[in-house]
């Protein structure tokens, strides 16, 4: 049973010390917490809200601005909480509504904002609306809030259309009616336990307006909107007509994604967000055919940010990155929105592993060259944090964690792993609980000797927060230094453009200016050292333990015109002028 809005705890709207920071989200660094895998407060092997709350000082000290929490709602956990049974209640495995209130209060006291995940495309098959719709049978009013349809064929034995689930197999499941006979089919673009809402129905709109206000009243600073592009389906649910349908993080045009009708929904949500003080925001998870289509979600009267999946999927290649950076900045500037940059999340192979493999998508099975992957990942971080806009970090990337590619089949829980025609189903590899301290599992994730819901590798002892703290060569200390400099230098993250500089093939070089500060970001994406000439200055930070080699350059009259900087392979440098 959900808690009534009037009974919900109330909390401060925003961090008090940051109340005057308008548009904080334009250059924010936002840290994604996957609650199952961040910190276990009660020793049951599953991360929870009290565990997160206890670790919030770590995130403050890391230097991030906000925390995005993946779903913690009441759920049967058929898809790790993205199957929501009650949008106004916390699942007991994560704690209680009071724990959520405590988390928000504690975060605000630490000058951290909190973004909660919202799942409006679908719910759980255990949601009260859906259970009642099944009980009531065909023609019931509650069935109109979902996509129930009669099947094709002589006895309705075939799905209503040819749409496929993102997780594999048909996007339709046939019901058994109350009298035991085969009945109508219902649409689920993901797992069968996740029926899609029908956003043509006014009750669905009203319900989610209420859910927004519930969490805004509790103090949430915004929402990450799951499958933001999927709410509206093409009229008549037409066949696609071919078997190659959409994959996870795909961008092909489809009649069930990125329909123009979604924008009116978000205009209504923006009006609600603007009712509340403290710059509350909406962040779209929108898979669209182009970056320009994604920008449409960010017009001034719609949402504030959208994830840049094209950037995430770009390989370690200078020309490709140059193109996607320019495209992203141009598309977002056209609507007055900030660009966002992200390298990893809970749905893709960690970028430390992706960059250690040949280019090949965002879900990989091979460990690859781990030293190469880490070296490139560290350089990619400095590149990302030097770009104008907002950056998203996924928990554990600051430790240089690789994907766990050798999990036994019997421990995997990704629902798409069990659907033969679906995705590879290896998302569990990026969801393994992160290591905090100690020499043995669970490495401080929970009490010593306790369980963890996915097994942690023995090699992670040397990657723990405790092991890396104070080591200047560690990935954790690189992140801490980079985030501290980003706060100190207004040019980092600010603005809407970069000034590209001449550079050798395979090298990216651009200039950032702001508030009297000027610095360069230099990235060598090749396998050999590269040299380029820059104005006089000094290195601020390098992704490599090997400092750049420098030498003055002489002009026609033997005056020093600049400095030749030699950068190691797969290395990024911030250079102050």
C-alpha positions in Angstrom: 0.0 0.0 0.0 1.5 3.4 -0.9 1.9 6.1 1.6 -0.5 9.0 1.0 1.0 12.3 -0.1 -0.2 14.1 3.0 1.5 11.5 5.2 4.9 11.7 3.4 7.8 13.2 5.2 8.8 16.7 4.0 12.3 17.9 3.6 14.4 20.9 2.4 14.0 21.7 -1.3 17.7 22.2 -2.0 21.1 22.4 -0.3 20.9 25.5 1.7 24.5 26.7 0.9 23.7 26.4 -2.8 20.3 28.0 -2.8 21.6 30.9 -4.9 23.2 28.8 -7.6 20.7 29.2 -10.5 20.9 26.7 -13.3 23.2 24.5 -11.2 22.5 21.7 -13.6 24.2 23.3 -16.6 27.7 22.3 -15.5 27.0 19.8 -12.8 28.8 16.6 -12.2 26.2 14.0 -11.3 27.0 10.6 -9.8 24.8 7.6 -10.5 24.2 5.3 -7.6 22.9 1.9 -8.4 21.3 1.1 -5.0 21.7 -2.6 -5.1 25.5 -2.3 -5.5 26.6 0.8 -3.6 26.5 0.1 0.1 24.7 -2.6 2.2 23.6 -1.1 5.5 22.0 -4.2 7.1 24.2 -7.0 6.0 21.7 -8.9 3.8 24.0 -8.7 0.7 21.8 -6.1 -1.0 22.6 -2.4 -1.1 20.1 -0.1 0.5 19.1 3.5 1.3 20.7 3.6 4.8 23.9 2.3 3.2 23.9 5.1 0.7 23.1 7.7 3.3 26.1 6.6 5.4 28.4 6.9 2.4 27.2 10.3 1.2 30.3 12.1 2.8 32.4 10.1 0.4 30.5 11.6 -2.6 30.8 15.1 -1.2 34.5 14.7 -0.8 34.8 13.2 -4.3 33.5 16.5 -5.5 30.3 15.7 -7.3 27.3 18.1 -7.3 24.4 15.6 -7.3 23.4 12.0 -6.8 21.1 10.2 -9.2 19.5 7.1 -7.6 18.4 4.2 -9.8 14.9 2.9 -8.8 14.3 1.9 -5.2 10.5 1.8 -5.4 8.3 -1.2 -4.3 8.9 -3.8 -7.0 9.0 -7.6 -7.5 12.4 -6.9 -9.0 11.8 -8.7 -12.3 14.0 -6.0 -13.9 16.1 -4.7 -10.9 13.4 -2.3 -9.8 12.5 -0.9 -13.3 9.2 -2.9 -12.8 7.4 -0.6 -10.3 4.5 -1.9 -8.3 4.1 1.3 -6.2 5.6 4.7 -7.2 5.0 6.2 -3.7 6.7 3.5 -1.6 10.2 2.2 -1.1 10.8 -1.5 -1.6 11.6 -3.2 1.8 14.8 -4.5 0.4 16.1 -0.9 0.2 14.5 0.4 3.3 11.5 2.7 4.0 10.1 6.0 2.9 11.6 7.4 6.1 15.0 6.2 4.9 14.4 8.0 1.6 13.6 11.2 3.5 16.7 10.8 5.7 18.8 10.3 2.6 17.5 13.5 1.0 17.9 15.5 4.2 21.5 14.2 4.7 22.4 14.9 1.1 21.2 18.5 1.3 23.1 19.0 4.5 26.2 18.0 2.6 25.3 20.3 -0.4 24.5 17.4 -2.6 21.3 17.3 -4.7 19.3 14.2 -5.2 17.8 13.0 -8.5 15.4 10.0 -8.4 14.6 7.7 -11.2 11.1 7.8 -12.7 9.7 5.0 -14.8 6.7 6.2 -16.7 6.7 4.0 -19.8 5.7 0.8 -17.9 5.0 -0.5 -14.5 5.1 -3.9 -12.9 2.5 -6.6 -13.6 1.9 -6.4 -9.8 0.8 -2.8 -10.0 -2.7 -2.5 -8.6 -4.1 -1.1 -11.8 -2.8 -4.0 -13.9 -3.9 -6.7 -11.5 -7.4 -5.2 -11.4 -7.4 -4.9 -15.2 -6.7 -8.7 -15.4 -9.4 -9.5 -12.9 -12.0 -7.3 -14.6 -11.5 -8.8 -18.0 -12.0 -7.5 -21.6 -13.8 -4.2 -21.9 -12.9 -3.0 -18.4 -12.0 0.7 -17.8 -8.7 -0.2 -16.3 -7.6 -2.1 -19.3 -7.8 1.2 -21.2 -4.8 2.4 -19.1 -2.6 -0.2 -20.8 -2.4 -1.6 -24.3 -4.7 -4.6 -24.4 -5.6 -5.9 -27.8 -7.2 -9.0 -29.3 -4.8 -11.2 -31.1 -4.7 -12.1 -34.8 -5.4 -15.5 -36.3 -8.5 -17.6 -36.3 -8.7 -17.8 -32.5 -6.6 -14.8 -31.6 -3.5 -17.0 -31.1 -1.1 -14.5 -32.8 0.2 -11.2 -31.3 -1.6 -8.1 -32.4 1.4 -6.8 -34.3 5.0 -7.7 -35.1 6.7 -5.6 -32.4 9.5 -7.2 -30.5 10.6 -6.7 -26.9 13.8 -4.9 -26.2 14.7 -8.0 -24.2 13.9 -10.4 -27.0 10.8 -12.2 -28.2 7.4 -10.7 -29.0 6.5 -7.4 -27.2 3.1 -9.0 -26.4 2.0 -11.6 -23.9 -1.4 -13.3 -24.0 -3.6 -13.2 -20.9 -5.7 -15.9 -19.3 -9.1 -14.6 -18.6 -10.9 -15.0 -15.2 -12.8 -18.0 -16.6 -9.5 -19.7 -17.6 -9.8 -19.2 -21.4 -7.0 -17.6 -23.5 -7.7 -13.9 -23.7 -6.4 -10.6 -24.9 -2.7 -9.7 -25.4 -1.0 -6.8 -23.6 2.0 -4.8 -24.8 5.4 -4.8 -23.0 8.3 -3.3 -24.8 10.6 -4.8 -22.1 10.0 -7.9 -20.0 6.5 -9.5 -19.8 6.4 -8.4 -16.2 6.5 -4.7 -17.4 3.2 -3.8 -19.1 3.4 -0.5 -21.0 1.1 2.3 -19.9 -1.3 3.8 -22.5 -0.5 7.5 -22.4 -3.6 8.3 -24.5 -5.5 7.8 -21.2 -6.0 10.9 -19.0 -5.8 8.9 -15.8 -2.2 8.0 -16.6 -1.3 11.6 -17.0 -2.9 12.5 -13.7 -1.3 9.7 -11.9 2.2 10.7 -12.9 1.6 14.4 -12.2 0.7 13.2 -8.7 3.8 11.0 -8.4 6.0 14.0 -9.5 4.6 16.2 -6.7 4.9 13.4 -4.2 8.7 13.2 -4.6 9.2 16.9 -5.1 7.4 17.5 -1.8 9.7 15.0 -0.2 12.6 17.1 -1.5 13.8 15.5 -4.7 15.8 17.9 -6.8 14.8 16.3 -10.1 14.0 13.1 -12.0 15.9 10.9 -14.4 13.1 9.8 -16.8 13.5 6.2 -17.9 12.6 5.5 -21.5 11.5 9.1 -21.9 11.1 8.6 -25.6 8.7 5.6 -25.3 5.6 6.9 -23.7 3.6 7.6 -26.9 3.1 4.9 -29.6 2.1 5.6 -33.2 -1.6 5.6 -33.8 -3.0 2.2 -34.5 0.2 0.4 -33.3 1.3 -0.4 -36.9 3.5 -3.3 -37.9 7.1 -2.5 -38.4 7.4 -5.0 -41.3 10.9 -6.4 -40.7 12.7 -8.5 -38.1 15.6 -6.2 -37.3 14.1 -4.2 -34.5 15.6 -2.0 -31.8 18.4 -3.1 -29.5 19.2 -1.6 -26.1 20.5 1.9 -26.6 19.6 1.7 -30.3 18.5 4.7 -32.3 16.6 3.3 -35.3 13.2 5.0 -36.0 10.4 2.9 -34.6 6.6 3.4 -34.2 6.9 2.9 -30.4 9.7 5.4 -29.7 10.4 9.1 -30.1 6.9 10.0 -31.2 6.1 13.7 -31.3 3.4 13.3 -28.7 5.8 12.9 -25.9 6.7 16.5 -26.0 3.4 17.8 -24.7 3.7 15.4 -21.7 7.1 17.0 -20.8 5.7 20.5 -21.2 3.2 19.7 -18.6 5.9 18.2 -16.3 8.1 21.3 -16.8 5.3 23.4 -15.4 5.2 21.3 -12.3 9.0 21.4 -11.9 8.9 25.2 -12.2 6.3 25.4 -9.4 9.0 24.3 -6.9 11.9 26.4 -5.7 15.5 25.4 -6.1 15.8 24.6 -9.8 14.3 21.1 -9.9 15.2 19.3 -13.2 14.1 16.6 -15.6 16.7 14.5 -17.3 15.6 12.4 -20.3 16.9 8.9 -21.1 15.9 9.3 -24.8 17.2 7.0 -27.5 16.6 9.0 -30.7 17.8 8.6 -34.3 19.9 11.7 -34.1 21.3 14.1 -31.5 19.1 16.8 -33.0 16.0 14.7 -32.2 17.3 14.4 -28.6 17.6 18.2 -28.4 13.9 18.5 -29.0 13.3 17.2 -25.5 15.2 20.1 -24.2 13.5 23.1 -25.6 13.0 25.9 -23.1 9.6 24.7 -22.0 10.4 21.0 -21.8 13.2 19.1 -19.9 16.6 20.3 -18.8 19.0 17.6 -19.9 19.2 14.4 -22.0 21.8 11.7 -21.9 24.2 11.8 -24.8 24.2 8.1 -25.9 26.0 8.9 -29.1 29.0 10.2 -27.2 28.9 7.1 -24.9 29.0 4.8 -27.9 31.8 6.6 -29.7 35.0 4.5 -30.0 38.4 5.7 -28.9 39.1 7.6 -32.1 40.1 11.3 -32.4 38.1 12.0 -35.6 35.0 10.3 -34.3 35.1 12.1 -31.0 35.7 15.4 -32.7 32.6 14.9 -34.8 30.3 13.9 -32.0 31.5 16.7 -29.7 30.8 19.3 -32.4 27.4 17.7 -33.2 26.4 17.6 -29.5 27.4 21.2 -28.8 25.7 22.5 -31.9 22.4 20.6 -31.3 22.1 21.6 -27.7 23.1 25.2 -28.3 20.2 25.4 -30.8 17.7 24.9 -28.0 19.7 26.7 -25.2 20.4 23.4 -23.3 23.7 22.2 -21.9 25.4 19.2 -23.5 25.8 16.1 -21.3 28.7 13.7 -21.4 28.7 10.1 -20.1 31.0 7.1 -20.4 29.3 4.4 -18.4 26.0 3.5 -16.8 24.1 0.5 -15.4 23.1 -0.8 -18.9 26.5 -0.9 -20.7 29.9 -2.5 -20.3 32.1 -0.2 -18.2 34.2 2.0 -20.4 37.4 0.7 -18.8 36.6 -2.6 -20.5 35.1 -1.2 -23.7 38.3 0.8 -24.4 40.4 -2.3 -23.8 38.6 -4.2 -26.7 38.3 -3.5 -30.4 35.4 -1.2 -31.2 32.2 -3.3 -31.0 29.2 -1.9 -29.3 28.3 -1.2 -25.7 27.8 -4.7 -24.4 30.9 -6.8 -24.6 31.7 -10.3 -23.3 35.6 -10.1 -23.3 37.8 -8.6 -20.7 40.2 -7.2 -23.3 43.5 -5.6 -22.5 42.9 -4.2 -19.0 45.9 -2.0 -18.8 45.1 -0.4 -22.2 41.5 0.0 -21.2 42.3 1.7 -17.9 44.9 4.0 -19.5 42.3 5.1 -22.1 39.5 5.4 -19.5 41.6 7.8 -17.4 42.3 9.9 -20.5 38.6 9.8 -21.5 37.7 11.1 -18.1 39.8 14.2 -18.4 38.5 14.8 -21.9 34.9 14.5 -20.7 35.3 16.8 -17.7 36.9 19.5 -19.8 33.9 19.7 -22.1 31.2 22.4 -21.7 28.1 21.1 -20.0 27.2 18.5 -17.4 29.0 15.2 -16.8 27.6 11.9 -15.4 29.7 9.4 -13.5 28.7 5.8 -12.9 29.5 4.4 -9.5 32.9 2.7 -9.4 34.3 4.3 -12.5 36.3 6.6 -10.2 38.0 3.4 -9.0 38.8 2.2 -12.6 36.6 -0.8 -12.1 36.5 -3.2 -15.1 33.4 -5.0 -16.1 33.1 -8.5 -14.6 33.0 -10.6 -17.7 33.3 -14.0 -16.1 30.3 -14.2 -13.8 28.9 -17.7 -13.8 25.6 -18.1 -15.5 23.9 -19.3 -12.4 24.4 -16.0 -10.6 23.3 -13.7 -13.4 20.0 -11.8 -12.9 19.7 -9.6 -15.9 16.3 -10.6 -17.4 17.5 -10.3 -21.0 20.1 -12.9 -20.2 17.4 -15.5 -20.0 15.6 -14.5 -23.2 17.1 -16.4 -26.1 16.4 -13.9 -28.8 17.1 -10.8 -26.8 20.1 -8.7 -25.8 23.4 -10.3 -24.8 22.1 -9.9 -21.3 25.5 -9.2 -19.7 24.6 -6.1 -17.8 25.3 -7.8 -14.5 29.0 -7.3 -15.2 28.7 -3.6 -14.6 26.4 -4.0 -11.6 28.7 -5.9 -9.3 28.9 -4.3 -5.8 31.7 -1.8 -5.5 34.7 -2.3 -3.1 35.2 0.0 -0.2 37.8 -1.5 2.0 39.5 -4.7 3.2 41.3 -7.6 1.6 38.4 -10.0 1.1 34.8 -9.8 -0.2 32.5 -8.0 0.3 35.3 -5.3 0.6 33.3 -3.1 2.9 30.2 -3.2 0.7 28.5 -4.8 3.8 29.7 -6.2 7.1 32.9 -8.3 7.0 32.3 -11.9 5.9 28.8 -11.0 4.7 27.3 -11.8 1.3 26.9 -9.6 -1.8 24.1 -10.2 -4.3 26.7 -10.6 -7.1 30.1 -12.1 -6.4 33.1 -9.7 -6.4 36.4 -10.6 -8.0 39.4 -11.3 -5.8 41.4 -8.7 -7.7 39.2 -5.9 -6.4 41.0 -5.6 -3.1 43.6 -3.4 -4.7 40.9 -1.3 -6.4 39.0 -0.4 -3.2 38.5 3.1 -2.0 40.6 2.4 1.0 43.5 1.0 -1.1 43.4 3.9 -3.6 43.1 6.8 -1.1 46.3 8.7 -0.8 48.0 7.0 -3.7 48.7 9.8 -6.2 48.9 7.4 -9.1 45.5 5.9 -8.4 42.4 6.4 -10.5 40.4 7.6 -7.5 42.9 10.4 -6.7 42.9 11.4 -10.4 39.1 11.8 -10.2 39.4 13.8 -6.9 42.0 16.1 -8.4 40.0 16.6 -11.6 36.8 17.4 -9.9 38.5 19.8 -7.5 40.1 21.6 -10.4 36.7 21.7 -12.2 35.3 23.5 -9.2 38.2 25.9 -9.0 38.4 26.8 -12.7 35.2 28.4 -14.1 36.3 27.6 -17.6 35.9 23.9 -17.0 32.3 22.9 -17.8 31.1 26.3 -18.6 29.9 27.7 -21.9 28.5 26.0 -25.0 31.5 25.6 -27.3 35.2 24.7 -27.5 37.9 26.3 -29.6 39.7 23.6 -31.5 43.4 24.0 -32.0 45.7 22.5 -34.7 47.0 19.1 -33.7 48.6 16.0 -35.2 46.5 13.2 -36.5 45.0 11.2 -33.7 45.3 14.1 -31.2 42.6 16.4 -29.9 43.4 19.8 -28.6 41.0 22.6 -27.6 41.0 25.7 -25.5 38.6 26.8 -22.7 38.3 30.3 -21.4 36.4 31.7 -18.4 36.7 34.3 -15.6 40.3 35.1 -16.5 41.4 31.5 -16.7 42.6 29.9 -19.9 43.5 26.3 -20.2 43.9 23.6 -22.9 42.8 20.0 -23.0 45.3 17.9 -25.0 44.4 14.2 -25.7 46.7 11.8 -27.5 44.5 8.9 -28.7 47.3 7.1 -30.6 49.5 4.3 -29.5 52.7 6.4 -29.8 53.9 9.6 -28.1 52.7 12.7 -29.9 54.1 16.3 -29.9 52.3 19.6 -30.4 53.2 23.2 -29.8 51.2 25.1 -27.2 51.5 28.6 -25.7 53.7 28.9 -22.6 52.2 27.6 -19.4 52.3 24.5 -17.3 50.5 21.2 -16.9 47.7 21.1 -14.4 46.8 17.5 -14.5 47.7 14.4 -16.5 45.9 11.1 -16.8 49.2 9.3 -17.0 51.8 9.0 -14.2 54.4 9.9 -16.8 54.7 13.7 -17.0 54.7 15.3 -20.4 58.1 16.2 -21.9 58.4 19.9 -22.7 60.8 22.1 -24.7 60.7 25.7 -25.7 60.2 26.5 -29.4 62.2 29.4 -31.0 60.8 31.9 -33.5 62.6 33.6 -36.3 64.5 35.9 -34.0 65.2 33.1 -31.5 62.5 34.3 -29.2 60.4 31.7 -27.4 57.1 31.3 -29.3 55.7 28.5 -27.3 56.4 25.1 -25.8 56.6 21.7 -27.5 54.7 19.2 -25.4 55.2 15.5 -25.9 52.2 13.5 -24.6 52.4 9.7 -23.9 50.1 7.4 -25.8 46.5 7.3 -24.7 47.0 10.2 -22.4 45.1 13.5 -21.7 46.6 16.6 -20.2 45.0 19.8 -18.8 47.4 22.7 -19.6 47.1 26.1 -17.9 48.2 29.2 -19.9 
